[in-house]
Amino acid sequence: MIKYLDPAGELASPPIAYELRLDVAARPLTLALIANTFPDATSFMDCLEQSVLRELPGTNIRRFQKSSVDPIAPQLLAELTRSCDAAVTAWGH
C-alpha cells in the first residue's frame, strides 16, 4: 500500500495580515521592477509586468537590472524613492 504524505508544514504562529499602503486606484501608478543577475529573474519580471498591466492598465513600469546580488546602491534607491510609487525586486534561480 502506498501512503501519500502532505508536505505542507503546520504554522508555528498565526499569519499576520498587512495593510496595502499603495493606493492602486490612484492613477497613474509608477512601479519599478528590479531584476538581478540570477538566471530567470528578468523572465520572471517580464511575466510580472504583463500581469500588472492586465490588472492595472495604464501603470507606468520602470525596469531596472542590478549588476549583482548586493543590496541596491544608494543612488538607485534614491531614484526609486523619488520616481516610483512602489518597487518589486526578485531573484531567479
Buried (B, 14 or more C-beta within 10 A) or exposed (E): EEEEEEEEEEEEEEEEEEEEEEEBEEEEBBBBBBBBEBEBBBEBBBEBBEEBBEEBEEBBBBEBEBEEEEEBEEEBEEBBEEEBBBBBBBBBE
